[in-house]
Amino acid sequence: MTSHGGRRGQAERDAITVEIGYALCSAVFAAAVAFGAVTGPALLFDLPAVLERALPPVGAVLAALLFCARVVSVLVRFRRSPQPSRPGQPSQPGRTSPDS
């Protein structure tokens, strides 16, 4: 149901599905880059043992936080953006548009 009590059309449901998919894919990418950036030095360089043990969990926590923040920010931005009206369709069912 929409905020005005009507049912969502297929185009609106498709737009929501695409936006959720985009949010998840971009969040996975951002989290993987952050994890690699934090954990990579522990794998590539000879660091003190404390750092080699500490960097992977820190990277995992940072990646999880970044994943959640990205998903929320994309979906909130989508919800706030004005939804385009369907061109060529009357704004109210059963009525013609003024241009017809």
C-alpha positions as CSV (number, residue, x, y, z in Angstrom):
1,M,0.0,0.0,0.0
2,T,1.2,3.5,-0.7
3,S,0.9,6.5,1.6
4,H,-2.3,7.6,-0.1
5,G,-4.0,4.2,0.4
6,G,-3.6,2.9,-3.2
7,R,-1.8,-0.2,-4.3
8,R,1.7,0.0,-5.9
9,G,1.8,-0.4,-9.6
10,Q,4.2,-2.8,-11.3
11,A,6.6,0.0,-12.3
12,E,6.8,1.2,-8.8
13,R,7.5,-2.3,-7.5
14,D,10.2,-2.8,-10.1
15,A,11.8,0.5,-9.2
16,I,11.9,-0.5,-5.5
17,T,13.4,-3.9,-6.4
18,V,16.1,-2.3,-8.6
19,E,17.0,0.2,-5.9
20,I,17.3,-2.5,-3.3
21,G,19.5,-4.5,-5.6
22,Y,21.7,-1.4,-6.3
23,A,21.9,-0.7,-2.5
24,L,23.0,-4.2,-1.7
25,C,25.5,-4.5,-4.6
26,S,27.1,-1.1,-4.0
27,A,27.3,-1.8,-0.2
28,V,29.0,-5.2,-0.8
29,F,31.6,-3.5,-3.1
30,A,32.2,-0.6,-0.6
31,A,32.6,-3.0,2.3
32,A,35.0,-5.3,0.3
33,V,37.2,-2.3,-0.6
34,A,37.2,-1.1,3.0
35,F,38.0,-4.6,4.3
36,G,40.8,-5.0,1.8
37,A,42.3,-1.5,2.5
38,V,42.4,-2.2,6.3
39,T,43.4,-5.9,6.2
40,G,45.7,-5.8,3.1
41,P,48.7,-4.3,4.9
42,A,48.7,-7.2,7.4
43,L,48.9,-9.7,4.5
44,L,51.4,-7.7,2.3
45,F,53.9,-6.4,4.9
46,D,55.8,-7.8,7.8
47,L,54.0,-6.0,10.6
48,P,54.2,-6.6,14.4
49,A,52.2,-9.5,15.6
50,V,49.7,-7.3,17.4
51,L,48.8,-5.4,14.2
52,E,48.6,-8.6,12.1
53,R,46.1,-10.0,14.6
54,A,44.2,-6.7,15.1
55,L,43.7,-5.5,11.5
56,P,41.4,-8.3,10.2
57,P,38.8,-7.9,13.0
58,V,39.0,-4.1,12.7
59,G,38.5,-4.4,8.9
60,A,35.5,-6.7,9.4
61,V,33.8,-4.3,11.8
62,L,34.5,-1.3,9.5
63,A,33.2,-3.3,6.5
64,A,30.0,-4.2,8.4
65,L,29.4,-0.6,9.5
66,L,30.0,0.7,6.0
67,F,27.7,-1.9,4.5
68,C,24.9,-0.9,6.8
69,A,25.5,2.8,6.3
70,R,25.5,2.4,2.5
71,V,22.3,0.4,2.3
72,V,20.5,2.8,4.6
73,S,21.7,5.9,2.8
74,V,20.8,4.6,-0.6
75,L,17.3,3.5,0.4
76,V,16.6,6.7,2.4
77,R,17.7,8.8,-0.6
78,F,15.4,6.7,-2.9
79,R,12.5,7.2,-0.5
80,R,12.9,10.9,-0.3
81,S,13.4,11.5,-4.1
82,P,10.3,12.5,-5.9
83,Q,8.9,9.6,-7.9
84,P,8.5,10.5,-11.6
85,S,5.0,10.3,-12.9
86,R,4.3,8.1,-15.8
87,P,4.3,10.2,-19.0
88,G,1.2,9.9,-21.1
89,Q,-0.9,8.6,-18.2
90,P,-3.7,10.7,-16.6
91,S,-3.0,11.5,-12.9
92,Q,-6.3,10.0,-11.9
93,P,-7.7,6.8,-13.3
94,G,-10.7,7.2,-15.5
95,R,-9.9,10.8,-16.5
96,T,-8.1,12.0,-19.5
97,S,-5.1,14.3,-19.4
98,P,-5.7,17.9,-20.5
99,D,-3.4,17.4,-23.6
100,S,-5.6,14.6,-25.1
